[in-house]
Amino acid sequence: MRHLYLLGLLYAGVLGASCTAEDKNLVLKENFEDISNSQFFSKLEFNGETVSEGTGKDAVEGKTSLVLNTLKEKGEWPRSIRYPKGGLEGGKFYEITFDYKVLDSDRKQIMNFALIECQVNGKSERIVTETFGEKAGETGTVRVVGRVPEGAKNAYLDWTSHNGSRIAIDNIKIREFEAPKESDWMFEPGAFKAMRFKPTHPNFMDLSLPMFKMTKEQFFPFVDRYGQFKHREWKNKIHSNDDYKARIADEEKFNKKHPPLKNRDEFGGLISDDHKYEATGKFRTQKVGGKWFLVTPKGNLFWSLGIDCVGSFPSTPINGRENYFDDIADENYKSIAWWGKFDYEGKHDVFNFVRRNVAEKYGDSPEATYGKIAAKRMQAWGLNTYGAWTQNFVLNEQTVPYALIVGSVKTSNLESKEKLNAYWIPFPDYFDPKFESETMKSIAKSAAYIESPYCIGVFVDNELPWQNKDLLTARAILTCPPTQYSKIEFKNILEKKYGSIEKLNAAWNAKYSDWNDFLKKDDFIPSTKEAEADMVAFERKIYEHYFTVCRNAVKACDPNAMYFGCRLAWTNETCAIVASEICDVVSYNLYRNDVSGYELPKGAQDKPIIIGEYHFGNQDRGVFGGGLRPRKTMEDKVESYEKYTKSAIENPVVVGAHWFQWFDQLTTGRSDGENYSIGFVDACDTPHYEMAKAARKISRKMYDMRLKAPLEQSKNTEKTTVY
């Protein structure tokens, strides 16, 4: 099946010129039928072993294609080819299209990238990145569109992959276009502060719009008093507070047309004489016909169709960006934030447009009204679970089941010389004795929510910095100072195993003078088989200790509550296996196109999986970004939501999937720059009814879908997208 990747597509009117005036814009066209005379090939930079001719079944089309093979290359991101040798010209748009085929590979997870990179003022800048080729045998067409800034140096089109791949490419076309001079400023690095996606992103950009002929002075401010983008119109955009009356009336009409689904118990479980099971008063898990299910407190089958962050009103940083906004004067909606990344790491001011919008829409404090509003929506939309970060004033209604999220307490971190991958937080020292005691006390504060029959289960933490390979954590611990609790614990385990330092030295090919010297040394990492086995065993001890402490803290609140783990994003097989041994349900955040055949690694316990986050984002309205899985239009977003959710429902080990998130993020982004149109609800609290209808359609038939789905499924081997 061919997949068309349109993530880099500009609006058809502008690039449509490439069809009617192809001779003017087309600067290169290559099908590799005669590589010896190929203009493209002659301008390539590559390692001689990464490029070859592909014929027969390796050809995408015709007799010959260009094969890019980085399976034997070292490094996490091996580059296969770079074009052209002299660099792309600054100040121009480039459109590059090519066909591809993913050839045989022993990689379980494949991810390829085509991107434009350059240097501006001595700093590397990535202009655009397109992801493609995520499973063996896949074919398709990629379009990459980007503007190289004026004066940029070393501007190239690069092909790369994650941990190597083998692909064939063919039918390359490269076109050049001039940008409107009035909006040249918009494409320069630094034109917009702290926003992951800019209005110049190819999916959002429509050069026929007046905004792309605006000077900087005309463009700013670009956010209205409602937090909406000013320079574009879309259905249900709010222009005054009077519009809220119509939006409320629309929603009442929609909800009246969509009453509660039939044959559902008070928790959203299936009422069926054929599927009645033990009622324990709490949610639990059970296998039925070889498939994992949740079971409601009433004893009915349940599949968790949920959504995160209900009642979490998005705010946006304002320091240094005051000129972005029409109206941020109201002190009632300003606050100080401490969480953030990149431009806004540490203390900064934020403004909460969404809280103000909700207050003005309903004429009361959000905390007083929003719980009931959300519950009505969940019922009309067919969603049955509040996911992580749903606010307490919503949960307090106790009418919709929820998966609660709480946090362990990170009392100290690894102070290692060896760097670890740690995106959200530094790697905690879980053998700090305060970790267990403080975590028990902290989670106990949520006991009332955990004890409730509406509590499906409990997540503890989110997307922890587990490393993606064995040995990395243990290596880092060996480079820690002698006072590091984890290093002391490692020493105690080794001393118990080996008895004498001489025996450890023999096994590790080490030269420690005594056990204190083991603690003091921070520049020796062994490489013997015995040492690596000891390091992997110690990493397992870390996982066992962490998951056990968190499980005990949840069970101390309610022995019958289910522990859902820590929402794995970065992980390794050992960590996932340990999670399966200790968690009641193992949670993953899985940003993929679908989860067909997704399962725990070989060697894991037979446990169900729950998906804590997934999303797709449209880029055709007022928010620039499409999230971790961007889509061009709302129709594309709905289609992708339906496909993914169906794959989760039919997967025999998956017992639920929770969409991230309730609200769209704001146009100017949250405190880490994320500005994604990923909600079921916009910034003015207007539902995206296309998503609501899709969710209800799925919910109405999901139990029938799951019960009839085959046990054996083809496995999607694509790689999960993380930040």
C-alpha angles and dihedrals in degrees: 000000000000119000120202112214107206097166090116096045119131118201113294096242095064101041091035083081087073088070098046096038100028095145090057099049104026110095099166138018122177136171098171095231087131107028093172089067096035115136090200094049092049091058097047127114113207147137106265093236096053098063129060142144117274119208136169112009090358091064118096092206136348121005101311140031134173112260119208113197122180098154091113096042121109124236134054094266109035114185114221103187140358126202133236118011093217095044133244119291118259123240095035138105116236126200115192121182128179141161121236145187126199105226128206114308138171089214114114090204123038130186127168129188138199113193146163115229133174144159121255120184090345094307127110114244127190107211099186137346127199121193120211145147104050102163138034114270094021117140130187150123126274126202119194118189126178145138120238108219120246110268094015118152131211093016110175144163106235134191116205141151141204109264092340138299142190116234139156122223130194146160096042117186124182122192132181126212134181118238123227105269094219092064098040089114091062093066098050120106109260095027089121125031126224099350121128092203124037129198086256093067107125094237092054101035120100109172091198090070118098090236090073091060093051125113118227090260091054095046099052128111093036101169121076127215090274094056092254128135108261103205101063136053130217139164115292095011110159116238100167139002088260088071090067092073091060092046091052091048091049091053094048088052092049093048092049089055091050110052123176113301116260124249095028127127122224090277096049094260123145115267105211133144088217093056111043117138140173113306111217101168091249136072114264141163130256137170115236120183091346093307128108118240138173115236122213123232085259093058099255129132114264134188114190110236101176151158132216134228099023107179093011100129110208119234130190133217116253106180109117090002101074090123090063093072137067096206129013097136099111106102091197090075099041121094142159118259126197100183119084147104139228109358093013105041108144130004117001142144123259135186122215108214093167094055090051091047093051092047092050093044096054101025095232140076112292091234090059097049113020100076092064093042092053093048092054090050094049090053094048094044095047094239114143107184137061105214133205121324094020104153122251093239086062095044090048090073087071093204101109126052116245143195104223123215122208132164137239116226116254103207098174140359137226109270095203131162089213110078120237129200103256117159106168103020138002115266106276123228098239092185091065100119091226091061093077099040095045093045092052090051094045097050091045087069088069095051095116092057092044093050094052117108086229091064106100094184145315131260114203110202130338135246098346119194097261108158121245094232137043119257097030095098095044091048089054092049090055088059093052124106120268093258094060108121094216092051091050090050091049089051092050092052093048093046090053091049100043103025096202131050089231091064091049090049091052093050095044099034085238136147104215112155093207141334092281088056088056088059095044099049113090100165104063125088115174123221105191119120090245092053094048090050089052091049094050090047090053092049087054088054089054092053093045092050094046097047093042094053091049093046091050091051091054094044091049087064094046124352089208096052116109121239112219101187128230107307099256118226103149110032147130133227095262092053093047092048091052090047089055090053095053108025123078088216124011115227127210133177101222118187099183138122090256140339101230109160094357110159145156116280123272110280095033124126117260099264133144124252128224121196111225098186141015133142150159124209133210122218103195101093132043105313117078101211133072098198127233090324104036123199126187101225140023088249089057090048092052093047092051092047091053094047095048095044092048090052090052093048091051094046105101095216099045114090099177148356127209121202118226108248151014099202129040110249114250122270091247093046139233125284095288093047098257108148105169132159092221104127138109085218131043129229091271091054094253112143120237093235092194088066093042092054092047092051093049092048090053094043093051092061104022098105092051090047092052097045092050098042116111117255093226114067135180109250124239105218098190119131121253113247116237129177 
